[in-house]
Amino acid sequence: MQVQVLSARFDIPDAHRIEVAKEHGAYANLEKVFNMQPEEVIETVKASGLRGRGGAGFPTGLKWSFLPKGLDKPVYLAVNSDESEPATFKDRYILVR
């Protein structure tokens, strides 16, 4: 069974406004995540089974685990939304929301 996590609030008017999103439960776990170590976040994402939306469906937690560890400076994760696969618009609905 597929759970609609990302699109669950798409039909809520003004859901793009943070106040409205919070009223409907968005960001409820953000404080918890900010209090976790990066490795804990990665393991949680791995355990969730979340996969990328590209053709390979690469496991997101595994991809995040490739980030450098033990550095004395911030590490950044860049996220793209490239839809260069011919005749696919799999992410457009999400991007315009």
C-alpha positions in Angstrom: 0.0 0.0 0.0 1.4 3.4 -1.0 1.0 6.2 1.5 0.7 9.7 0.0 3.1 11.6 2.2 4.3 14.4 -0.1 0.9 15.0 -1.8 -1.3 14.6 1.3 -1.8 18.4 1.6 -2.0 19.4 -2.0 -5.7 20.1 -1.9 -5.5 22.4 1.1 -5.9 26.0 0.1 -2.7 28.1 0.8 -0.8 25.0 1.9 2.3 26.6 0.6 2.2 29.1 3.4 4.1 27.8 6.4 1.4 28.9 8.9 -1.3 26.9 7.0 1.0 23.9 6.5 1.8 23.8 10.3 -1.9 24.0 11.1 -2.3 20.8 9.1 0.6 18.9 10.7 3.4 19.8 8.4 6.8 20.1 10.1 5.6 18.3 13.2 8.8 16.2 13.4 11.2 18.9 12.4 12.3 19.6 16.0 12.9 15.9 16.6 15.1 15.7 13.4 17.1 18.8 14.4 18.0 17.1 17.7 19.2 13.9 16.0 22.8 13.2 14.8 23.2 13.1 11.0 23.8 9.4 11.1 20.5 8.9 13.0 18.6 10.8 10.4 20.2 8.8 7.6 19.4 5.5 9.3 15.8 6.6 9.8 15.5 7.5 6.1 17.1 4.1 5.2 14.6 2.3 7.4 11.7 4.2 5.9 12.4 2.7 2.4 12.2 6.1 0.8 13.4 6.0 -2.8 14.3 8.6 -5.4 11.8 9.4 -8.2 14.3 8.8 -11.0 14.1 5.7 -13.2 16.3 3.6 -10.9 14.4 4.4 -7.7 17.7 4.7 -5.8 17.3 4.4 -2.0 17.5 7.9 -0.6 19.0 6.8 2.8 21.8 5.0 0.9 22.5 8.1 -1.2 22.6 10.3 1.9 25.0 7.9 3.5 27.6 8.8 0.8 28.0 12.3 2.3 31.4 13.0 3.9 31.6 12.3 7.6 33.7 13.7 10.4 34.5 17.0 8.8 34.9 20.2 10.9 32.8 22.2 8.5 29.2 22.0 7.3 28.2 19.4 4.7 25.5 20.3 2.2 23.2 18.1 0.3 22.0 19.6 -3.1 18.7 18.4 -4.4 17.7 18.8 -8.0 14.5 18.4 -9.9 15.8 17.4 -13.3 13.2 16.0 -15.7 15.5 15.2 -18.6 14.1 11.7 -19.2 12.3 11.8 -22.6 8.5 12.4 -22.4 8.3 12.2 -18.6 6.8 14.7 -16.3 6.8 12.6 -13.1 7.9 15.5 -10.8 6.0 18.4 -12.4 3.0 18.0 -10.2 5.1 18.2 -7.1 7.3 21.1 -8.3 4.3 23.4 -9.1 2.8 22.8 -5.7 
